[in-house]
Amino acid sequence: MVPDVLDAEALAAVDHWWRAANYLSVGQIYLQADPLQREPLGPDHVKARLLGHWGTTPGLNFVWSHVNRAIRERDTEALFVAGPGHGGPAVVANAWLEGAWTEAYPDVDQTEEGMRRLFKQFSFPGGIPSHAAADVPGSLHEGGELGYALVHATGAVFDDPDLVAVCVIGDGEAETGPLAASWHANKFLDAARDGAVLPVLHLNGYKIANPTVLARMADDELEQYLRGTGWDPLWVSGPGDGEDATPVHQRMAWALDTALDRIAENQRAAREHAAAHDGDPGDRPRWPVLVLRTPKGWTGPHDVDGQPVAGTWRAHQVPLSEVRSDEGHREQLRAWLESYRAEELFDPAGAPTGAVLANRPRDERRMSANPRTNGGLVKKPLRLPDFRSYGVDVPRPGEQMHSPTTVFGDWLRDVMAANPETFRLFGPDEVASNRLQAVFDVTDRQLADGPRDGDSHVQRNGRVMEVLSEHLCQGWLEGYLLTGRHGLFTSYEAFIHIVDSMVNQHAKWLKTTRQLAWRRPLASLNYLLSSHVWRQDHNGFSHQDPGFIDHVVTKKAEITRVYLPPDANTLLSTMDHVLRSEHYVNVVVAGKQQALDYLTVDEAVAHCTRGLGRWAWASSDDGVEPDVVIACAGDIPTQEALAATAILRRRLPELRVRFVNVVDLMRLQPSSEHPHGMPDREYDALFTTDRPVLFAFHGYPTLVHRLTYRRTGHHNLHVRGFVEEGTTTTPFDMVHRNDLDRFRLVMDVIDRVPGLGVRNAGLRQEMADARLAARVHAYETGEDPEDISGFRWDPSL
């Protein structure tokens, strides 16, 4: 037994709000007219297509009602993350009751007509989705794809010490891999500097058509599971046999107050410890989690057509599916709506009554109007040091070498130092592997359990977030960006595919919010992919996959950008650009190994600003039309293309070669298809309309063809790239296996430039022999021939 926390006045306020939200939720699923049921319910009052998800909705409304009461009493700063995203009716209903919906959409006001519009727009052509989508004020989590609620909530509270993210996790969602990993997110919270997440594990027993795993676990087994992942469960269940909602309200109020008290105590202790110990918050606390067991479809129809509904999987979507055509269903819907006693909830004009508004927080504390859920409102620009002063000297192109990501890491270190509360670096245990270790000069890896002997750069209050779950890294970063901050995700190129689906959802969010005037632009979602396909020769085929960029370019053109900087200075310029950008998904692919430097900082800025361009020092077509265009995108393709060009210029000096490097991949598209695309006349002038173009590409060759298929000279374009040939081998054998090597490129030129084949059969055979010799050398010695690995650009060419 728990004590009664709510007096009669507080209990009435919570219950009125809950009933009002439930009424509005049912109305959204079913009604298109007469929202207050002033007339007998007829077929024309009901939507032709009934869409939505009732089963989880009353539980979401129940939680929101109780959190509102706590906000009013404690002046808590909270936001609401609805993990069961199909419970969209609940989030919409609460936003309308709080007035935030009308502030975003003035025509949907708190009148009877406004209520009618609220109902009709839900899951209706030209209206809003059934999820807690970007259209919904107060939402930063769409929820249509399950598994990300808890990690989004955690990312939202980083560096926001006064914020509590109330995160409702559906028991179906709890079966997903990302959510299972997310239970460990509590080990990465700094109780002194970060806010808190209050998970509410909502067990209503069923998903679409099956029981849920966690709901079928015995209480003691689930208690052990949650405690084993570091949480302190508080249980709420009901209603029991013969109970109405009153005792469930009391149990929920006690559990919520207890949880918030424990959060406050954890933070008080951590902040006092941090003040006395140079920011160290002390030992990791155990955070509370609420486990809420209520029936699926609570307060809805108990039986329909002789089948049980409430408390079963049949309540998941639309319990009464034939309301227009079946008078019995229509009568059940009428009784269902009447059970909420709308006359107590809405005045004759359609506005919420005082009894309902007694549970409404003051304007500044409404969860549906929390400015963090519209992160662009609170976003501050990054303070970025001048990247030019970090550039490497390049006396002559292609002569000396640096690790691009190491050079970038020095600048990133100072970016992190200059933005200690608004920028974090995320990665799956690969920050040092990707040569960004300079950041550890100014911060550490964050882990709430703190360092032990033998650890490297581990503290309780770091700003580098490393965990071997790409889902957590992505979700943390998304939550951080959605609440107005900045960050960078660094990963091995092959394994970023793990979050393909998550980037889908974020790109959809960005696309949708571009169309909502009241939503403000967010900082871009930025990826730095290193340890890429061409330098994973030592790890083998499993680590060799450049296909993430193919995935990203399928998203809307106004959202996605892909950059392939060829050297250290172009990487610096590119990263400065992407960190300043807003509302994009930026993918940057760059190597970590020693690579040739080609451009000075000033040249790099000009080249990156253009996005692509002719390198005069590598070309031999000054003032004349080229015989062939050799193009490239990516660091290793650029190296191989230059090596091929050097052979051609040395052995075929009469051949006029134009060398083109591409940094911004989207420049290959026409300007009619992408904002960065080149107008046809500029593309034709650079690549020609009638000369062979040999393109050495970082990724799959088909992508370049997709981007350029409308170009006039597309039939002349021949692309070499990764063709899924990989193994554990040497760097040169990797490009050889995929026909991207310098010798193959020379052979391609001989084959494709008219007249060269007949005159240069000997040179072609020489190139074929050189390829074979390189492989034999690698297989005998374990390394590439020195004249290949030691290639430098000859300045005399």
C-alpha positions in Angstrom: 0.0 0.0 0.0 1.2 3.5 -0.8 -0.1 6.7 0.9 -2.6 8.9 -0.8 -0.6 11.8 -2.2 -3.4 13.7 -3.9 -6.0 15.7 -2.0 -9.5 16.0 -3.5 -8.6 19.1 -5.5 -5.5 17.7 -7.0 -7.1 14.4 -7.8 -10.0 16.1 -9.5 -7.6 18.2 -11.6 -5.6 15.2 -12.8 -8.6 13.1 -13.5 -10.4 15.9 -15.5 -7.3 16.5 -17.6 -6.9 12.8 -18.3 -10.6 12.4 -19.3 -10.4 15.5 -21.5 -7.2 14.1 -23.3 -8.9 10.8 -23.7 -12.0 12.3 -25.2 -10.0 14.4 -27.6 -8.0 11.3 -28.6 -11.0 9.2 -29.4 -12.5 12.2 -31.3 -9.3 12.4 -33.4 -9.5 8.7 -34.4 -13.3 8.8 -35.3 -14.9 12.2 -35.7 -15.0 14.7 -38.5 -18.1 16.7 -37.4 -20.1 17.6 -34.3 -17.1 17.2 -31.9 -19.2 17.9 -28.8 -21.9 15.4 -29.8 -24.8 17.9 -29.8 -26.7 15.7 -32.2 -27.3 12.0 -32.3 -24.2 10.3 -33.7 -24.7 9.6 -37.3 -22.6 8.1 -40.2 -21.7 11.6 -41.5 -20.1 12.6 -38.2 -17.5 9.7 -38.7 -14.5 9.7 -40.9 -14.7 7.4 -44.0 -11.3 5.9 -43.2 -10.6 5.1 -39.5 -6.9 5.3 -38.8 -5.0 5.6 -35.6 -3.8 3.7 -32.5 -6.0 3.7 -29.4 -4.3 1.0 -27.3 -1.3 3.0 -26.0 -3.1 6.4 -26.0 -4.9 6.4 -22.6 -1.6 5.4 -20.9 0.2 8.3 -22.5 -2.5 10.6 -21.5 -2.4 9.3 -17.9 1.4 9.9 -17.7 1.1 13.4 -19.2 -1.7 14.3 -16.7 0.4 13.3 -13.7 3.6 15.0 -14.9 1.6 18.2 -15.4 0.5 18.0 -11.7 4.2 17.5 -10.7 5.3 20.4 -12.9 2.7 22.7 -11.3 3.7 21.8 -7.8 7.5 21.7 -8.2 8.0 24.1 -11.1 9.9 21.3 -12.9 11.3 21.9 -16.3 10.3 18.9 -18.3 9.7 17.6 -21.8 7.8 14.5 -22.9 9.2 11.8 -25.2 6.5 9.4 -26.4 8.2 6.2 -27.3 5.0 4.6 -28.6 4.9 7.0 -31.5 1.6 5.6 -32.7 0.1 7.2 -29.6 0.1 10.4 -31.6 -3.6 11.3 -30.6 -2.4 11.7 -27.0 0.5 14.1 -27.8 -1.8 16.1 -30.0 -4.6 16.2 -27.4 -2.3 17.4 -24.7 -0.7 20.1 -26.9 -4.2 21.4 -27.7 -5.3 21.4 -24.1 -2.2 23.3 -23.1 -2.8 25.9 -25.9 0.5 25.2 -27.7 -1.3 23.7 -30.7 -3.3 26.9 -31.2 -0.1 29.0 -30.9 1.4 27.0 -33.8 -1.9 26.6 -35.8 -4.1 29.6 -35.0 -7.1 28.2 -37.0 -7.3 25.2 -34.6 -8.3 27.3 -31.6 -10.0 26.2 -28.4 -13.5 26.5 -29.7 -16.0 23.9 -31.0 -14.9 24.7 -34.6 -11.2 24.4 -33.5 -11.9 21.1 -32.0 -13.7 19.9 -35.1 -10.6 20.9 -37.1 -8.4 19.2 -34.6 -10.3 15.9 -35.0 -10.6 16.0 -38.8 -7.0 16.7 -39.5 -5.8 13.6 -37.7 -4.7 10.8 -40.1 -6.7 12.6 -42.8 -5.6 13.7 -46.3 -3.9 17.0 -46.1 -3.7 16.7 -42.3 -1.3 15.3 -39.8 0.2 11.8 -39.3 -0.9 9.4 -36.6 2.6 9.6 -35.0 4.0 12.2 -32.6 5.5 13.8 -35.7 7.4 17.1 -36.3 4.0 18.8 -36.9 3.2 18.4 -33.2 4.4 21.1 -30.8 6.4 19.7 -27.9 7.5 16.7 -29.9 11.2 16.0 -30.7 10.7 12.3 -31.2 8.6 11.0 -34.1 8.2 7.5 -32.7 7.0 5.9 -36.0 10.1 3.7 -35.9 10.4 2.1 -32.5 13.5 1.8 -30.3 14.9 5.3 -30.0 12.9 7.0 -27.3 15.3 6.5 -24.3 18.4 7.3 -26.2 16.8 10.5 -27.7 15.7 11.5 -24.2 19.2 11.0 -22.9 20.8 13.1 -25.6 18.3 15.8 -24.9 19.4 16.2 -21.2 23.2 16.4 -21.8 24.5 19.7 -20.6 21.0 20.8 -19.4 21.1 20.3 -15.6 17.6 21.6 -14.9 15.8 19.5 -17.5 13.9 16.2 -16.8 13.0 14.2 -19.9 10.0 12.0 -19.1 10.3 9.1 -21.5 7.4 6.7 -22.0 8.6 3.4 -23.4 6.1 1.0 -24.8 6.5 -2.6 -24.0 6.6 -3.4 -27.7 9.3 -0.9 -28.3 11.2 -2.4 -25.3 11.8 -5.5 -27.5 14.0 -3.7 -30.0 17.8 -3.9 -30.0 18.4 -0.1 -29.8 16.1 0.2 -26.8 17.7 -2.7 -25.0 21.1 -1.1 -25.4 19.6 2.3 -24.2 19.0 1.0 -20.7 22.8 1.5 -20.3 22.6 5.2 -21.2 22.3 6.0 -17.5 26.0 5.1 -17.2 26.9 8.1 -19.4 25.0 10.8 -17.5 26.9 13.3 -15.3 24.5 14.0 -12.5 26.3 17.3 -11.7 26.2 18.8 -15.2 23.5 16.9 -17.1 19.8 16.8 -16.6 17.9 13.6 -15.8 15.8 11.0 -17.7 12.7 9.5 -16.1 11.8 6.4 -18.0 8.2 5.2 -17.7 8.1 1.6 -18.9 4.4 1.2 -19.9 3.4 -2.4 -19.9 0.0 -2.8 -21.4 0.6 -6.4 -22.4 0.4 -6.4 -26.2 1.8 -5.1 -29.4 -0.1 -5.3 -32.7 -1.1 -9.0 -32.5 1.1 -10.6 -29.9 1.9 -10.5 -26.2 5.0 -8.4 -25.3 8.1 -10.0 -23.8 8.6 -7.7 -20.9 4.9 -7.7 -19.9 5.0 -11.5 -19.6 8.0 -11.4 -17.3 7.2 -11.9 -13.7 7.6 -8.8 -11.6 10.6 -10.1 -9.7 12.4 -11.1 -13.0 11.7 -7.7 -14.5 12.8 -6.0 -11.3 16.1 -7.9 -11.5 16.5 -7.0 -15.2 16.1 -3.3 -14.6 18.2 -3.2 -11.4 20.9 -5.1 -13.3 21.1 -2.3 -15.9 21.4 0.3 -13.1 17.8 1.5 -12.6 15.7 1.6 -9.4 12.1 0.5 -10.3 9.0 2.0 -8.8 5.8 0.1 -9.6 2.4 1.3 -10.5 -0.4 -1.0 -11.6 -4.2 -1.0 -12.0 -7.0 -0.8 -12.0 -7.5 -4.0 -10.0 -10.8 -5.9 -9.8 -13.6 -3.5 -8.9 -11.3 -0.5 -8.9 -11.9 2.7 -10.7 -9.1 5.1 -11.7 -8.9 6.8 -8.3 -6.5 4.4 -6.6 -4.4 4.2 -9.7 -4.1 8.0 -9.7 -2.9 7.9 -6.1 -0.4 5.1 -6.8 1.0 7.0 -9.8 1.2 10.3 -7.9 3.2 8.6 -5.1 5.6 6.9 -7.6 6.1 10.0 -9.6 6.8 12.2 -6.5 9.2 9.5 -5.2 11.0 9.4 -8.5 11.4 13.1 -8.8 12.6 13.3 -5.1 15.3 10.7 -5.9 16.3 12.6 -9.0 16.6 15.8 -7.0 18.7 14.1 -4.3 21.0 12.4 -6.8 21.7 15.7 -8.5 22.1 17.6 -5.2 24.7 15.1 -4.0 26.5 15.1 -7.3 26.6 18.8 -7.5 27.9 19.3 -4.0 30.6 16.6 -4.7 31.5 18.3 -8.0 31.9 21.7 -6.3 34.3 20.2 -3.9 36.2 17.9 -6.3 37.0 19.9 -9.4 33.8 19.0 -11.3 33.9 15.3 -10.5 30.3 14.3 -9.6 31.2 11.3 -7.6 29.9 7.7 -7.9 27.2 6.9 -10.3 23.8 7.1 -8.7 20.9 4.7 -9.3 18.2 6.5 -11.2 14.5 5.7 -10.8 12.3 4.1 -13.5 8.5 3.9 -13.3 7.0 0.6 -14.3 3.4 1.3 -15.2 1.0 -1.7 -15.8 -2.4 -0.7 -17.2 -4.7 -2.4 -19.6 -4.2 -1.8 -23.3 -7.0 0.4 -24.5 -7.9 1.4 -20.9 -11.3 3.2 -20.7 -12.2 2.0 -24.2 -14.8 -0.7 -25.2 -14.6 -3.9 -23.2 -16.1 -6.1 -25.9 -16.9 -5.7 -29.6 -18.9 -8.2 -31.6 -18.6 -10.7 -28.8 -14.8 -10.5 -28.7 -12.8 -9.0 -25.8 -11.0 -5.8 -26.7 -9.8 -3.7 -23.7 -6.8 -5.4 -22.2 -6.1 -7.4 -25.4 -4.2 -6.9 -28.6 -7.6 -6.0 -30.3 -7.4 -2.6 -28.7 -4.1 -1.7 -30.5 -5.6 0.3 -33.4 -9.3 1.1 -33.9 -11.5 -0.9 -31.6 -14.7 -0.1 -33.4 -13.9 -0.4 -37.1 -17.4 -0.2 -38.8 -18.9 2.8 -37.1 -20.2 4.3 -40.3 -22.0 1.2 -41.5 -22.8 -0.7 -38.2 -25.4 0.9 -35.9 -24.2 -1.3 -33.0 -20.6 0.0 -33.4 -22.0 3.5 -33.6 -23.9 3.1 -30.4 -20.8 1.8 -28.7 -18.8 4.8 -29.9 -21.5 7.1 -28.6 -21.4 5.4 -25.1 -17.6 5.5 -25.1 -17.5 9.2 -25.8 -20.2 9.9 -23.2 -18.3 7.9 -20.6 -15.8 10.8 -20.4 -18.6 13.3 -19.4 -17.6 16.0 -21.9 -20.0 18.5 -20.4 -17.6 18.6 -17.4 -14.5 19.0 -19.6 -15.5 21.6 -22.2 -17.6 24.7 -22.0 -20.5 25.4 -24.5 -18.0 27.2 -26.7 -15.7 24.2 -26.8 -12.9 25.5 -24.6 -11.5 23.4 -21.7 -13.3 24.1 -18.5 -11.6 25.5 -15.4 -11.7 22.0 -13.9 -9.4 20.8 -16.7 -7.2 23.9 -16.7 -6.5 23.5 -13.0 -4.0 20.9 -14.1 -2.3 23.1 -16.7 1.2 24.3 -15.9 2.1 27.9 -16.4 3.0 28.9 -19.9 6.8 28.7 -19.4 6.5 25.1 -18.1 4.2 23.5 -20.6 5.8 20.4 -22.0 4.1 21.0 -25.4 5.7 24.5 -25.5 9.2 23.7 -24.1 11.5 25.7 -26.4 14.0 22.8 -26.3 11.6 20.7 -28.4 12.0 23.4 -31.1 15.8 23.4 -30.7 16.4 26.2 -33.2 14.8 28.6 -30.8 17.6 28.0 -28.2 20.5 27.1 -30.5 23.6 29.2 -30.1 26.2 29.5 -32.9 29.4 27.6 -32.4 32.6 29.5 -31.6 35.0 28.2 -34.3 38.7 29.0 -34.4 40.1 30.0 -37.8 40.8 26.7 -39.4 43.3 28.3 -41.8 45.9 28.5 -39.0 45.8 24.7 -38.6 46.5 24.0 -42.2 49.6 22.3 -43.4 52.2 23.9 -45.6 52.2 22.6 -49.2 55.3 23.9 -51.0 54.5 21.7 -54.1 51.4 19.5 -54.7 51.7 15.8 -54.2 55.1 15.9 -52.5 54.6 15.6 -48.8 52.1 13.6 -46.7 49.9 14.1 -43.6 47.1 12.2 -41.9 44.0 14.3 -42.8 42.1 13.4 -39.7 45.1 14.0 -37.4 45.4 17.5 -38.8 41.6 18.0 -38.4 41.8 16.6 -34.9 44.0 19.5 -33.8 41.3 22.0 -34.9 38.5 19.8 -33.4 40.3 19.9 -30.1 40.1 23.7 -30.0 36.5 23.6 -31.2 35.6 21.5 -28.2 37.6 23.7 -25.9 35.7 26.8 -27.2 32.3 25.2 -26.8 32.3 23.4 -23.5 28.5 23.3 -23.1 27.2 23.0 -26.6 29.4 20.6 -28.6 30.1 16.9 -28.1 31.9 14.3 -30.1 30.2 10.9 -30.5 31.7 7.6 -31.8 31.7 3.8 -31.2 35.1 3.4 -29.5 36.9 4.8 -32.6 37.9 8.4 -31.8 41.5 7.6 -31.3 41.5 4.9 -34.0 40.2 7.6 -36.4 43.2 9.8 -35.3 41.1 12.4 -33.5 43.0 11.8 -30.2 44.0 15.4 -29.9 40.6 16.1 -28.4 41.9 14.3 -25.3 44.1 17.3 -24.6 41.1 19.2 -23.5 38.4 16.6 -22.5 37.9 12.9 -21.8 35.6 10.1 -22.5 32.5 10.4 -20.3 31.6 7.4 -18.1 29.6 7.8 -14.9 31.5 4.9 -13.2 34.7 6.9 -13.6 38.3 5.8 -14.3 40.2 2.8 -13.1 43.9 2.0 -13.2 44.9 1.4 -16.8 42.1 3.5 -18.4 42.9 6.1 -21.0 41.2 9.5 -20.8 38.1 8.3 -19.0 36.4 10.6 -16.5 32.9 11.1 -15.1 32.6 14.5 -16.8 34.1 14.1 -20.3 32.6 15.4 -23.5 33.6 12.5 -25.8 30.7 10.0 -25.9 32.0 6.5 -26.8 30.0 3.3 -26.6 30.1 0.3 -28.9 26.6 0.9 -30.1 26.2 3.0 -33.2 22.5 3.3 -32.3 23.3 5.0 -29.0 25.8 7.3 -30.6 23.3 8.3 -33.3 20.4 8.7 -30.9 22.4 10.7 -28.4 23.5 13.1 -31.1 20.0 13.4 -32.5 18.6 14.2 -29.1 21.4 16.8 -28.6 20.8 18.4 -31.9 17.0 18.4 -31.6 17.4 20.4 -28.3 19.5 23.1 -29.9 23.1 21.9 -29.6 25.9 20.8 -31.9 28.0 17.7 -32.5 29.9 15.3 -34.7 29.6 11.5 -35.2 32.8 9.8 -36.2 32.7 6.2 -37.3 34.4 3.5 -39.4 32.8 3.9 -42.9 31.6 0.3 -43.2 29.7 0.2 -39.9 27.8 3.5 -40.1 25.3 1.4 -42.1 24.0 0.2 -38.7 22.2 3.5 -38.3 20.8 3.7 -41.9 17.2 3.6 -40.6 17.9 6.2 -38.0 19.3 8.7 -40.5 16.2 8.0 -42.6 14.0 9.1 -39.8 16.1 12.2 -38.9 16.2 13.3 -42.6 12.4 13.0 -42.7 12.2 15.1 -39.6 14.4 17.8 -41.2 12.4 17.7 -44.4 9.1 18.1 -42.6 10.3 20.8 -40.3 11.6 22.9 -43.3 7.9 23.2 -44.2 6.7 24.4 -40.8 7.2 28.1 -40.3 7.1 27.8 -36.5 10.0 25.3 -36.4 13.5 26.8 -36.4 16.5 25.4 -38.1 18.7 22.9 -36.2 22.4 22.4 -36.3 23.2 19.8 -39.0 23.7 16.1 -38.4 27.4 15.7 -39.3 29.2 12.5 -40.0 33.0 12.0 -40.4 33.6 8.6 -41.8 37.2 7.4 -41.7 38.9 4.0 -41.7 37.3 3.8 -45.1 37.0 1.1 -47.7 40.3 1.7 -49.4 42.4 1.6 -46.2 40.8 -1.3 -44.5 43.1 -3.7 -46.3 44.3 -5.1 -43.0 40.8 -5.8 -41.6 39.4 -7.4 -44.7 36.2 -7.7 -46.6 33.9 -7.2 -43.6 35.3 -3.7 -43.1 35.1 -2.6 -46.7 31.8 -0.9 -47.7 31.4 2.7 -49.0 27.6 2.4 -49.5 26.4 4.8 -46.8 26.8 7.7 -49.2 24.5 5.8 -51.7 21.9 5.6 -49.0 22.1 9.2 -48.0 21.8 10.6 -51.5 18.4 8.9 -51.8 17.0 11.5 -49.3 15.6 14.8 -50.3 18.0 17.0 -52.1 17.5 20.0 -49.9 18.6 17.9 -46.9 21.6 15.8 -47.9 25.2 16.7 -48.7 28.2 14.4 -49.3 31.8 15.6 -49.3 35.0 13.7 -50.3 37.9 16.0 -49.4 41.2 14.6 -51.0 43.7 15.9 -48.4 44.2 17.5 -45.0 43.6 21.2 -46.0 40.4 20.4 -47.9 39.2 18.4 -44.9 39.7 21.4 -42.7 37.8 23.6 -45.0 35.0 21.1 -45.4 34.6 20.5 -41.7 34.5 24.3 -41.0 31.7 24.5 -43.5 29.6 21.6 -42.2 29.8 22.6 -38.6 28.5 26.1 -39.5 25.7 24.7 -41.5 22.0 24.2 -40.4 19.4 21.7 -41.1 21.4 19.3 -43.3 22.7 15.7 -43.1 26.4 16.2 -44.0 28.5 13.1 -44.7 32.3 13.7 -45.0 34.5 10.8 -45.9 38.2 11.3 -45.3 41.2 9.0 -44.6 43.2 8.7 -41.4 46.4 7.3 -42.9 49.3 9.4 -44.3 48.2 10.8 -47.6 49.6 13.2 -50.1 48.9 17.0 -49.7 47.8 18.7 -52.9 46.4 22.2 -52.0 47.5 25.0 -49.8 44.9 26.3 -47.3 43.8 29.1 -49.6 43.7 26.8 -52.6 41.7 24.4 -50.5 39.1 27.0 -49.6 38.7 28.1 -53.2 38.4 24.4 -54.4 35.9 23.5 -51.6 33.9 26.6 -52.3 33.6 25.6 -56.0 32.9 22.0 -54.9 35.0 20.7 -57.8 37.4 22.0 -60.3 40.3 21.5 -62.7 43.7 21.1 -61.2 45.9 23.1 -63.6 49.2 21.7 -62.3 48.0 18.1 -63.0 46.5 19.0 -66.4 48.0 19.4 -69.9 45.1 21.0 -71.8 45.9 24.7 -71.3 44.1 26.7 -73.9 43.0 23.6 -75.9 40.3 21.0 -75.8 41.3 17.9 -73.8 41.5 14.5 -75.4 40.4 12.9 -72.2 39.1 14.1 -68.8 40.4 12.2 -65.8 38.1 12.9 -62.8 38.2 11.7 -59.3 36.4 11.9 -55.9 38.0 10.6 -52.7 41.5 10.6 -51.4 42.7 7.2 -52.7 40.9 7.6 -56.1 42.6 11.0 -56.3 46.0 9.4 -55.6 45.5 6.7 -58.2 44.1 9.1 -60.8 47.1 11.4 -60.3 49.5 8.4 -60.6 47.7 7.4 -63.9 47.9 11.0 -65.1 51.7 11.1 -64.4 52.2 7.9 -66.5 50.1 9.3 -69.4 51.9 12.7 -69.4 55.3 11.0 -69.2 54.6 8.3 -71.8 52.1 10.1 -74.1 53.2 13.7 -73.9 51.1 14.6 -76.9 47.9 13.5 -75.1 45.9 16.5 -73.7 44.7 15.5 -70.2 42.2 17.5 -68.1 42.4 16.6 -64.4 39.2 17.3 -62.4 38.8 16.7 -58.6 35.3 16.6 -57.0 34.9 17.4 -53.3 31.2 18.1 -53.2 29.6 15.1 -54.7 26.3 16.8 -55.2 27.8 19.2 -57.7 27.6 16.3 -60.3 23.8 16.6 -60.3 22.1 19.3 -62.5 21.1 22.4 -60.6 17.5 21.5 -61.3 17.9 18.5 -59.1 20.0 19.6 -56.2 20.8 23.1 -54.7 24.5 22.4 -55.1 24.2 21.0 -58.6 26.1 22.6 -61.6 24.2 24.2 -64.4 24.5 22.2 -67.6 26.6 24.8 -69.4 29.2 24.8 -66.6 29.3 21.0 -66.4 29.6 20.7 -70.1 32.4 23.2 -70.2 34.4 21.3 -67.6 33.7 17.7 -68.5 33.0 18.3 -72.2 30.1 16.8 -74.1 32.1 14.6 -76.5 35.3 13.5 -74.9 35.9 10.4 -72.8 35.6 11.0 -69.1 37.4 8.5 -66.8 36.1 8.9 -63.3 37.9 7.3 -60.3 35.4 7.2 -57.5 35.5 6.4 -53.8 32.3 4.4 -53.7 30.1 2.2 -55.9 30.4 3.3 -59.6 26.6 3.3 -60.1 26.2 6.3 -57.8 28.1 8.6 -60.2 26.0 7.3 -63.0 22.8 8.0 -61.1 24.0 11.6 -60.3 25.0 12.4 -63.9 22.5 10.4 -66.0 20.9 13.6 -67.4 24.1 15.1 -68.5 24.7 15.5 -72.2 28.0 13.6 -72.2 26.9 10.8 -69.9 27.4 8.3 -72.6 31.1 9.2 -72.6 31.4 8.6 -68.8 33.3 5.6 -67.5 33.4 5.1 -63.7 35.8 3.0 -61.7 35.1 2.4 -58.0 34.4 -0.3 -55.4 32.8 -3.3 -57.0 32.6 -5.5 -53.9 36.0 -7.1 -54.3 37.8 -7.2 -51.0 39.9 -9.2 -48.7 42.8 -8.9 -46.3 45.6 -7.6 -48.6 47.7 -4.6 -49.3 46.5 -1.1 -50.1 47.4 -1.3 -53.8 45.9 -4.7 -54.2 42.6 -3.3 -52.9 42.4 -0.8 -55.7 43.8 -3.5 -58.1 41.0 -5.9 -57.2 38.4 -3.3 -57.9 40.0 -2.0 -61.2 40.6 1.4 -59.7 44.4 1.3 -59.8 46.6 3.6 -61.8 47.5 1.0 -64.4 43.9 0.1 -65.1 43.1 3.8 -65.5 45.9 4.2 -68.0 44.5 1.1 -69.9 41.0 2.7 -69.9 42.4 5.9 -71.5 44.1 3.9 -74.2 40.9 1.9 -74.8 38.6 4.9 -74.9 40.5 7.7 -76.6 40.0 7.3 -80.3 43.1 6.1 -82.1 45.2 5.4 -79.0 44.6 1.7 -78.8 46.2 0.8 -82.1 49.2 3.1 -81.6 49.8 2.1 -78.0 49.2 -1.6 -77.7 52.7 -2.0 -76.2 52.0 0.5 -73.4 48.7 -1.1 -72.7 50.4 -4.5 -72.3 53.1 -2.9 -70.1 50.3 -1.6 -67.8 48.7 -5.1 -67.6 52.1 -6.6 -66.8 52.7 -4.0 -64.1 49.4 -4.8 -62.4 50.3 -8.5 -62.3 53.8 -7.8 -61.0 52.4 -5.7 -58.2 50.1 -8.5 -57.1 52.9 -11.1 -57.2 55.1 -8.8 -55.2 52.4 -8.2 -52.6 51.6 -11.9 -52.3 55.3 -12.8 -51.9 56.5 -10.0 -49.6 53.3 -8.8 -47.8 53.7 -5.2 -49.0 53.4 -3.2 -52.2 56.3 -2.3 -54.4 58.1 0.8 -53.3 57.6 2.6 -56.5 53.9 2.3 -56.0 53.6 3.0 -52.3 56.1 5.8 -52.6 54.4 7.7 -55.4 54.9 11.5 -55.4 53.8 13.9 -58.1 56.7 14.9 -60.4 56.8 18.7 -60.4 58.5 18.6 -63.8 55.4 17.3 -65.6 
